[in-house]
Amino acid sequence: MLSTRITDLLNQQINLEFYSSNLYLQMRAWCDSNSLEGCAKFLEQHSEEEMQHMHRLFNYVNEAGSMPMIGTIQEPKTDYKDIQEIFELTYQHERIITKEINKLVNAASKEGDFSTVNFLQWYVSEQHEEEHLFKSITDKINMIGMDGKGLYFIDKEIGAMAEKRDAQ
C-alpha cells in the first residue's frame, strides 16, 4: 500500500495530467478555429496521450490499494495570440510536468517505495521525449517564422508529425 504522502502526490499528478489533456484539447479548438488543421490534429493526439497518462496513474494508485481521486480541474485558457504562443506555452507546461514527475520520484525514493520509483521511470523517459519534441517545434517555428507562408509551412510540418505518429 502507498503512503499517504505518495498517494497525495500521485493524485496531484493524476489531476495535472487531466488538466494537460484539457489544455491541449482547448488548444486544438483554437487551431481548428484558425484553419490550422495540422496543428489541431497534433494537439488532439497529445490531448489523448495525456488522458492515457492520467489513466495509467489512476490505475496504479488503485492497484496499489489506495484511492485515486480526481479533484477540480482548472479551466484552460481559450484564446491565444498565435501558434507560436501555443507551442511556447506547451513547452513550458511540459517542463512543469517534468518537475512534478521528478518531485514524485524523489519522494518515493526517499520513502523507499521502489515499486513507485520503478513505475514512474516510464514517465521520466516520456517527459524527456515530450520536452525534446516541443522544444524542437518551438525551434522550427522560430526558424521558419510566422509571416508570409511561414504559418502554412509550420502547420504542414506539424501535421506531418501527427501523421507520422498515426502510422506508428
N, C-alpha and C positions, 0 to 999 in steps of 0.2 A: 504494500500500500504506500502511496505517496504521502510525504509530509504535507502539512497544511500549507507551509510556505511554497513548496514546489507546486502543489495543486493551484494555489492562488496565482503564481507566475504563469503556469500553463494556461489557466483560464484567461488571464490577461492577453496572452498570445493568441488564444482562440479568437478573442474579440478583435484583436488587431488584424488578424488575417481576414476576418469577416469584413472589417472596415476596408481593408485593402481591396477586397473583391468589389465592394460597393463603389469605392473611389474609381477603380478602373472602368467599371460599368458606366459610371456617370461621365467619365472622360470619353468613353466610346460614344455616348449620346451626343456630346459636344462635337466630336469628329463627324458623326453622321449628319448632324445639322449644318456642318460646314463643308459637306461633299468631300470628305477625306476618308473614302471607303477603305483604303489600305490600312490606315492608322486605326480606324474603327474596328476592323477585323482583328488586328493585332492586340488591341486593348481588350476586346471581348475574350480572346483566348487567355489573356492574363487574368482577367476577372474570374474566369472559370478555374484557372490554375490556383488562384488564391483561395477559392472556395474549397478546392480539394485539399489544400494545406490545412484549412480550418477543420475539415472533416477528419483528417489524419490525426491532428492533435486531439480533437474531441474523442475519437475512438480510443486513443492511447490513454487518456485520463480515465475513461470509462473502464477499459480493460484492466487498468492498474488498481481498480477498486475504489476510485474517488469519483466525485460528482463533477462532470463538466458543466459549466454554467455560462450561458450566453447572457451578457448584460446589454445595456443600452449602447447602440452603435451610433457614433457621431455621424451627422449628416455631411456628406462630402460637398465640396464647392461645386457649383454648377456652371460658372462662367469663367472663361479663360481668354487671355489676350490673343494667344496664337498657339500653334502646335509646339513651338519651342518651349513655351511656358509649361505645357502639359508634360513634355518629356523631362524637363529640368526638375519639375516637382515630383515626377515619378522616380527619378534617380535619387533625389533627396529622401523620398519616402522609403525606398528600398534600403538606403543607408540606415535609416531609423530602425527598420525591421532587423537588419544585421546586428545592430547594437543590442536590441532586445533579445535576440537569439543568443548572443554571446553572454548576456547577463544571466539568462536561463541556464546555459551550460556551466557557467561559473558557479552559480548557486547549487546546482545538482552535484557538481564535482565536490564542492566544499562539504556537502552533506553525505558524500559517499554514495550517492544514488547513481550508480554506474549504469543501471538499466536506462534511466532517463538520459544520461550523458550519451549513451550509445544511440538511443532513439533520436536525439537531437543532432547527431552528426550529419544526418541526411539534410537537415535544414541549414547547417553550416555550409555544406557544399552547394546547396541550392542558392543560398544568398550570395555566395561568391559568383556564381553564374549570373544571377539577376543583376548584381551591381555592374559586372562587366558588360552585360548586354545593354543596360540602359545608359551607361557611360558611353559606349560605342555609338548609340543612337544620338545622344546629345552632341558627340564629336562630329558625326556625319551632318547633322543639322547645321552646326557651326561652319563646317567645311562647304556645304552646298549653298547655304544662305537661304533667306526667306523671300527674297524679292524675285520678280520675274517668274521664270519657270522653276525656280528652286523648290517652291512648295509642291508643285506637281511631281518633281523627281523624289522629294522626300516621301510623299505619300506612296509612290510606286515602290521605292526601296523598302519601306516598312511593310507594305502589302506583300512584297516578295518574301520577306522574313516570315510573315504569317502563313503564306502558302507552304513554305519550307517546313514549318512546324506541323502543318496539317499532314504533310506527306510522311512524317516520321512515325 
